[in-house]
Structure formats: C-alpha cells, structure tokens
C-alpha cells in the first residue's frame, strides 16, 4: 500500500494524458537510464543532486519524482522539493514498477533535441485543421508538456526547421508524416510506442477525419466538422491550438472512459 507521499503506477497512468497530469521528473542516474533508455510518457530527466534548482519552476504544481526503484533517490529528492513548498510525491516502485505493469515507455531516441529553454521545437504548415492539431495535443500530453510549435507558410517549413533547429511534421518527405494510408498522428502513436487502446481508438478517428474516410469511425465526420469550425473561429494558429487541446482532451477521455455510454431523451423517470 502506498505511503501518503507515494503514487502507484495505476494511479499515475490514469492521470497521464489529461490536463490534470502532474509534472514528472525522472532523476535516474545515467547508468540506470542507459541500461533502459526509455521515458515514462511526459517525463523529463534532471540530476537528483540539483533537484532544488527546479523548485521555482515547479511552484504551485503537483510533482511526481521518479527513479529506478522508487527508493532513496526519488524519496530524498521529493522530500527536498516538499521542503521548498512543492507538492511532491514519488512513484511507488519507480520505473521498474511502471515497466512491470506493462505501461507505455517512450524511446529516448525518438525525442528531438531540446532547445536552450529545455523544450522540443516542432514546425509545420500554418492554418492547421486536424493532424496539425491532434499531433501537438499528443506531444504536449504524452511527450513534452512544454513543446513549442511553429506554424509557418508551407514553402518555408523546411527552411525554418533548419534555421531554428525545429522538427518538421505533417509535410511530405519527412519522418513525422503520413505513411501509406496512415496519418501523422498514427505515426507518432507508433513511433513513440504509445500502445494504449484509447489512443489507438482516437488515432482511427483522427485518420478518418484527416483522410476524409469517415467510414473508419462514426466520430470522424464530427471531428472534421469541429476542426473546420475551429479553423474559422481563430486566425491565430496558437489560439486555435489552445482551443483544440480541449477538444482532444474530451475525445481522449471519451475513448478511455465513455465509449459504452449513450444518451437518450426523454430521460427515464423512476417510479419510486
């Protein structure tokens, strides 16, 4: 049974991918990380001896500190953060418990390099509709919560990628793009090893909407309509992304928790 300052892998799994997810700080030593260079989704690495340096950045946030086994390193680091007024917990059993529970782990080799602010930087075409909103949502919820997205004119995507060390996505002839009948969202779910049923279900809906193949999922036409509506509501692509985050948060929670629930009218009246 977890202590008051621990969270289990199952409990953490229910939070990752949602707006309520805690900040995940992986403080594994280099030797432990190199033996299995994978991340719990949305986590980032930081040296355990320098954990206090994160306190200003983590103010008013819920934090989970992770080490290999959930013992001395994470418990000590979390205690230091709590001394700085941070609501810090540890992952019970650490990375081993997460792995043994069969939860997804993101290969470190798939993450783009970080900029000077510690953020991944991505670039794509401006005026996003479906894939170019769905993919940023996936990245911010499961890969890098602080990821930066640059929306630029189509002819300049690769030039901007080169000059600003950004990773291009959802354009032709790049790694993070469509493959055969699959869209870029599918590619990211596959390459980041996010092999969980709600995301695979959501990927089918995104694919149906993005490729105009609405027979793939009954929700695809609705996603297309909502996405086109958002694109008309916002001239600023980043404002549209912020609004789209809410849309995909709702779709993910539906895919995870509510696919069996319907809604009828009139409501049933109890004859008590």
Secondary structure, DSSP 8 states (H G I E B T S, - for coil): ---TTEE-HHHHHHHTTSTT--EEEE---HHHHHHS-EEETT-EE--GGGGGGGHHHHTT-EEEEE-SSSSHHHHHHHHHHHHTT-EEEEETTHHHHHHHTT--EEEGGGS--B-TTS-BEEEEESS--SHHHHHHHHHHHHT-TT-EEEEE-GGGHHHHHHHTT-EEBSSTTSSBS-BTTB-HHHHHHHHTT---HHHHHHHHHHHHHHTT-GGG-TTHHHHHHHHHHHHHH-SSHHHHHHHHHHHHHHHHHHHHHTTT----SS------
